[in-house]
Structures are given as structure tokens and as C-alpha cells.
Amino acid sequence: MSISTATEGIRFAVPPAFQIHRQVLAKDGVAGIRDYVTRVLGNRPPPAEGEADRNWSVQFRTLMVQGHLKNPGELVGVLRQSEVPALCREILGPGLVYSIDKSLLRDFNPRLRSAPATMHFDAHVFGPHIPIVTVWVPLNPVGVDAPGLAIATRPHWPLDYWNELAGRVDDAGLLYRRIDPGRAGIPQDEIYALARAEDEWPLVEPVLDVGDVMIFDHQYIHGTQPGIANPGRRMSMEVRVMPYAMAQRLLAAGLPQMFASLD
Ligand SMILES: O=C(O)CCC(=O)C(=O)O
């Protein structure tokens, strides 16, 4: 595939958000989620010899089905009691929900050979036409010793990969036919090679502490931060937020998923 990276000429009704907010979450609340992740993911079996660990994330919905989680508010309450809903309202407007199916917890453990998330747009989850942000919450410090995220500072970059997502929306302009999840990810080295060819380096690897959140629009490509020499274990939570009215339309069109209120 030939890659073009120009983003000039793209007009945004609302500029896609890319924000870091420091010390907005209660540290004891974050520690509670970290203990929870340790309980639900910490004892997973190691992968088979020579295999990578691909079971280092779990969706809220799966936890509910397994009986580990009665109410996703047990996890998202830490965000709801912070300024995060107001920050999301500034971006998306009033009346917000989060996805129970597509919000998740992660336990990246190099000892188990956890496979880094390759680069992707979160737009491949619901489709590029849906207004949505990811609230990414580190549960331990990331960016120096433990891998956080590598994320592009330019929406729709690389453009050809973004364009691949467009055109997969149904005729009613609502439901999105997902790219095969196995193909939705793009190897980090390919993205870093493209970045090297750019005049302005388009990737950042934010250093985040417990209590910080990163909020980014699904139009930014990102993946697990590569390149840390002896990476430490990292736990995190990612919550995908969209307008209630949008979720209602998706549900009415038959999307078999669950949402809960962020407000
Ligand atoms: O936590 C990671 O390493 C990947 C996170 C991710 O892919 C996401 O937030 O969509």
C-alpha cells in the first residue's frame, strides 16, 4: 500500500481532542482499580511456550458476564467523581455514556510476554463517523520504565490507513462494518518508519503518573509505547465515551452492545 500522510485540507467541525490532564483522579480510587486488575487478570495462565500473551486485556462486559463485576460504575466511579465527565462534555456536549463492551482493563506484563497493542485508530471500533473519545487511565506510572501509549499528534495520520476505515459505514450512515480485527492493527515499526520520513515528528510518548488521564479522539493512531529497554509491568483502564443520543441511535439500529451513563 502506498502511504500519503498529508492532513492539510481536512476540515473538522470540532477539532479532535488530544488532552493530558494531570492529577484529576483520586489516587486511592486509582489504587483500588489497580488492586481489582491484579485480582481479575493477575493470575491468568502464562501463554504456551513460544507464544505471546494476548489475554492481557478484559472488557467490562466480560467481567460482568463472568460475575467479577456487578456494576461497571465500580470502575468508572473514580472518573465520575472527578472532572473527567465535565472535560468530556466540553468536547462532546452534554449527555454522555461509555461503552461497557469496548471499555476495558489491561495488565501488560513483560514476564508473560504480553503482546504490545499494534498501532490503530479507535475509529475501527464504532466507525470513523461516530463522535467518540477514549479516556486512558494509567494505574501505575508510565512512559519511562513501563510502557504507556505512543500516539500521533496529527489526526487522520497516516491518511491512507484512515481512509481505509471510511467507506465501511452502512447506507444509512450509521452502522460500521469492522475491519477484521486481526488487520486493524499496524505494526509499530511501520508507523515509526513513516514518522521518520515526516518533517515534523508526529508521535509522542507521554509520561503519565497515577491520577493523570489522557483523553483523545478516535481519529489519532496509537499503540503500546515501544522501545523501552526492560519494560516494567503496566496496568491501565480505557473508557470509550460518546453522546447518549448517538448510542441510542446505534442501539435502535440493532447494535448488540451496552452503554452506561458517565454523567
Ligand atoms: O494500552 C495499550 O497499550 C493500548 C491501548 C489502546 O489500544 C487503546 O486505548 O485503544
PDBQT file of the ligand as one rigid body, heavy atoms in Angstrom, charges set to zero:
ROOT
HETATM    1  O1  LIG A 301      -2.871   0.261  26.465  1.00  0.00    +0.000 OA
HETATM    2  C1  LIG A 301      -2.338  -0.001  25.387  1.00  0.00    +0.000 C 
HETATM    3  O2  LIG A 301      -1.162  -0.329  25.300  1.00  0.00    +0.000 OA
HETATM    4  C2  LIG A 301      -3.160   0.131  24.144  1.00  0.00    +0.000 C 
HETATM    5  C3  LIG A 301      -4.375   0.959  24.411  1.00  0.00    +0.000 C 
HETATM    6  C4  LIG A 301      -5.279   1.090  23.268  1.00  0.00    +0.000 C 
HETATM    7  O3  LIG A 301      -5.095   0.486  22.278  1.00  0.00    +0.000 OA
HETATM    8  C5  LIG A 301      -6.415   1.988  23.315  1.00  0.00    +0.000 C 
HETATM    9  O4  LIG A 301      -6.512   2.805  24.244  1.00  0.00    +0.000 OA
HETATM   10  O5  LIG A 301      -7.249   1.913  22.397  1.00  0.00    +0.000 OA
ENDROOT
TORSDOF 0
